[in-house]
Amino acid sequence: MRNCNKYNGKCDKKVICAVTMVIIIASIFAMIAPALGYYRPVPIPPGEEGIHYLSPRDSSVPSGTKEVELHVNSSIGLGFGQVRIKYNLSCVNITGVTFNTTVWDDAIGTGYAYPSPGIVSITYSTWDDDHPPGDYPIANLTIECTGGAGTCCISDLIFIESYITNSSLGPWGADWDVPGENGTVACGEPTEESFSKDLYDGWNLVSLPLTPSDNSTSSVLASVLDNVSAVYRYNATSKQFESASTMDSGRGYFVHVTQNCTWTYSGTPYTSMSTELKQGLNMVGWLNCSKPIDDALSSIDGDYWYVARWNAVSQSFEVYNPVAPPTFNDFDVLERGTGYFISAKADATLSASC
């Protein structure tokens, strides 16, 4: 069986199928509305003047190369813009940038691997007056896989710089930093693995380190289904527990079993996550790896009060407090297959990868 090298995230069949469907829908959409120039509109976040984004946001390259569109949606007159996108050169490389010269007649330059390998810098502008507010295609990015034959990987496409300029405001115009909607590129074909975890009579707080091909609760827990009496997830918005008919990676689940048993299921490794946290308690899952908490939760450092896990043997909670002395904490590592409660000080985004 071919191994799947894990770079910046998971590579699973569901992603590839979803991307294929997006491409089909996009082709139809392009025929009936070619003037719009994009596969999918991305709204401007509240309080922002614009946003840069990729279309499709998440794509796959089973072999060869793939073109992804770069767009800008602006609420102000637009004469100039710049983005820098970071990617994992061990997995993918951006080998070409083809500007939309119908929209941008002054494509003043691209910089490949600038300032270091794994970063592409793109600027765009027009000699004429600023374009009116709207959504515009900028360029097509040609992406190829670099992992080699027989590998499977996923690379994040991260906007590390993103701004737009209205040249009519003052002699040199006015600049606005705007968000960029990050994306991913999956390379190669996925390989499934299996995972096993001991469950104990009573409640067990679990998560899915592998993404299953069938995420129905009955399928994920098929190996122990005769012993399962309840499965719950926590809604961080309503602050209520809900019965779970499906199970997804990135979320935590309370599973009640009537006797000790061993849960086994299969799927593709879940190695990259971006999970929205609400102020207060959030029941989250973890990745297909183990990491010290200070590293695993570095993206929300200072933004949470504590982390709790459930000890299924003693049927009691254990707590980690980031400001407590180490001897006061019950654990300091996030482990695969375990679910956790995170008490967030405010809304935040938990981003992590193996």
Protein Blocks (a to p, Z undefined) as FASTA:
>chain_A
ZZdddfkbccdfklmmmmmmmmmmmmmmmmmmmmnopabdcdddehiabdcddddfbdcd
fbhcdddddddddfbdcfbdcddddddfklmccfbdcddfklmmcdgbdcehiabehiac
dddddfbdcddeddddfbdcddddfkbghiacddddddfbdcdddfkgojkopadddddd
dddddedjdddddddddddehjdddddfbdcfblcfklmmmmmmmmpgbdcdddfklopa
cddfbdcehiacddddfbdcdddddddddfbdcddddehjdddddddbdddfklmmmmmg
oiafbdcdddfklopaddddfkbcfklpgbfcdcehiacddddfbdcdddddZZ
